[in-house]
Amino acid sequence: MPGGRLTHEDRRRIAVWLTDGLGYAEIGRRLGRPTSTISREVARNGATGDYLADHAQQAAGHRARRRKPARPAESVIDGQPTDAVRGFVERFATLLAATGLPRMTARVFVCLLIADAGGVTAADLVRRLQVSPASVSKSIGYLAAMELVVRQANPGDRRERYVIDDDVWLRAWQADTGAHGEIATAARHGVEIFGADTTAGARFGRMGQFFTRLSEQMRGSTLAEPVVYDALTVLAALVHAGRPLTLDALAIALDWPRNRVTAAFHAIHQQPAIADPLALRVVEPETYAVTARPDRLSPAQRAALD
């Protein structure tokens, strides 16, 4: 086509017309090309004064491959075409944003997930996401505060690289578990403040039950088995006594060192589910009793029992 690259057929015609003695201007007129295109073609792809169509085609192809610029780094990410990768990043980021993660932070996080083991720099993220450096910096700060990204020195450069290591899911899991446990504890405190037989107390009771179960299922028991056994023994002692007991009185009755009783109480405070359906009640400093968990029975059930 006039104005496009010369084809093998164009080069065959040029070779024939040169053999026939036609000048560059006439050949150009017949092909609908500028004279300079013909002269340049013969000078570049001619073989020692002779212009051969096959040789010219091969020479032109080799030159084109040699000078063809490398595809930009952003056109392929981790071996996948940009369109596929960007589509995946956006879809995955949308799912993460629905869990409460800021949209921009979610996009940065997914880019970190698909990066190779060496991680990426802020400049890499800016290029891949086509966003401002400030947006990337803010998102990295958010993820670092949640311990979801690790900052590493970039060898030979002052720039940092951002990496997601193998422990990221454990840290995220533990962070969520801790938050759920704190919500459950706060909800139980709400029951104590408002009263289990009030509307607010009943709501906090249901909330406490839900987040306690969620926390327990996510965490499992992180306590050593002997400590759990000691905690249950202390609870049994308080139930059997039927009255508040001091820490020292329990140590004497159980024939344990004082620190063993203290560790048992600490275990119950750390993981209240051990005592379920009971709860520890601090009568006064170092004096304990047991009571039914306020969120275990509904107001109607408690009224019927009373």
Secondary structure, DSSP 8 states (H G I E B T S, - for coil): -TTS---HHHHHHHHHHHHTT--HHHHHHHHT--HHHHHHHHHHH-BTTB--HHHHHHHHHHHHHHHS----GGGEETTEEHHHHHHHHHHHHHHHHTTT--HHHHHHHHHHHHS-TT-EEHHHHHHHHT--HHHHHHHHHHHHHTT-SEEEE-TTSSSEEEE--TTHHHHHHHHHHHHHHHHHHHHHHHHHHH-TTSHHHHHHHHHHHHHHHHHHHHH---S-HHHHHHHHHHHHHHHHHTS-EEHHHHHHHHT--HHHHHHHHHHHHH-GGGGTTEEEEEEETTEEEEEE-TTTS-HHHHHHH-
